[in-house]
Each structure stands twice: as C-alpha cells, then as structure tokens.
Amino acid sequence: MAATKPAPEGAPKLSARHLALTFDDGRRRVPVIGDVSFDLHAGEVVAIVGPSGCGKTTMLNAVSGLLKPTGGEVTWNVAMTKRRPRIGYMLQKDLLFPWRTAKGNVMLGMEIRGDTGAKAHEKARALLDQLGLHGFADDYPSTLSGGMRQRVALARTLIHDPEVLLLDEPFAALDFQTKILIESDTAKLVRSEGRALLLITHDLEEAVSMADRVIVLTGRPTRIKSTYTIELGGDRTDMMAARESPDFADYVRSIWRDLDVAQH
C-alpha cells in the first residue's frame, strides 16, 4: 500500500533534500535528524508521523527556518515578501492573548505589519465566520471553548494568506467531534485555495483521513522509513467519510506496524 501514483504536477511549494540536524551543547553532539527528503505541492496535505521523541517538531522548526539545519537544504517555490516565504506555523497550544478579543488575536500579526485598515478588520471577521465563529469576533478567549479557541488560532495563521501551512499537532487536545469538524474545515481551506499543508501528528487516524501522503519516520537520528499514498476516494474534505472508507483501517494498521518496528 506504499506510494505508487505519480507526484502532483508542477514544481513543489516546498522541497527538503537530505535535511539533517545535530545539536551541539559544547560537551557532546546529539544527532536528531539523520537524512530526510520530501516534497510538498499546492493543494496537497502531507502528514508526518513517527515515534515519540524522534524529532518531528525539530524537523518542522528546521523546515520553517526557526532552526538552521546542519546538513541538506530546504527550497521554497512560493511568493516572497521581504525575502521570506509566505508560510503559516500553528502549534498545539492556541497561545491566544486573554486581553484581546477573538478578532483582536486574529489581527495581531496584521497590526505588527502596520496593516490596521478597514479591509484587514473585515478580513479577520470573514475568516472567523468561515471557520464557524460568526458572532464571536468580539468575545474574549476565556469565554470560548477549546475548539473555538483553536479556530481563532487557525484564523490568525491564515490571515496572512500563507501558501504553505505548517501545523504541529494542532488538534491533539480537542474532543473527537470538534477535532473532526476542524480537520474538515482545514482540509477545505487547503484544497479549495491551492495551499499546501505539512501536518505533524501522533494520531494515525487523523493522518490517514486528512492526508494525501503519510510519511513515517524512524527513531533518532530520524530518517524516512516509509511513505504511503492515501487513496480513499470520495470527498477528501469529509473526515467522517474518509474514516468510513473500506481501505481506511488497512492504511492505519500498516502505518501502525511501521511505527511499531521503528520504536524497537
């Protein structure tokens, strides 16, 4: 059930080639990322899974530029603003400021850039509406549920029109129903608008239901053990329909076996 169909056409939005990263604290060198290569195309969702502590977040930080790789390279084929790619990075915690309203949190990055005009405010409200938060723009985080807060965080990530989204276990703390709804909303935004999404997750069912490809990592120093092309048919923005696909459980079991081997 490994990848067999051709890669998407056109240049990838993001390419990692022989990415490697070693930490050096002055006393010893700790290799975390060994050798990782992959592409990410427009309209595509790629999920990365691996054993706990294998360096998934470290790899995402290297891809985003927060950490400098010690080997290999990351290439972006996206529009550049002041020589930086248009990317959105969303963490597991929503990190909302409690003294700012939902719209105020979404607007934070725009304010830092000096864009506080009426169009920016309208865009923030429209994003909140699109993510199911109509009528909550002026509410404070303390009055919102966990799922609503995460939707605000997603809107804050999307307001800059990123071409590539990097998500680090953003739905892990949510209840199942809320998780399914936000996964579906995220998939729709990516696929309908030609964005690209790289998703780090420990939830294999989330990976299989959302992704076009699932990359399975080994333990440290991390390498790619296997890659699965997910072909479930039907509407790939409907997470419940994906989970009901006849092949869904087979993908999950195969990836689980690879992960089990990778941890031993």
Order of alpha helices (4+ residues) and beta strands (2+ residues): beta-beta-beta-alpha-beta-beta-beta-beta-alpha-alpha-alpha-beta-alpha-beta-alpha-beta-beta-alpha-alpha
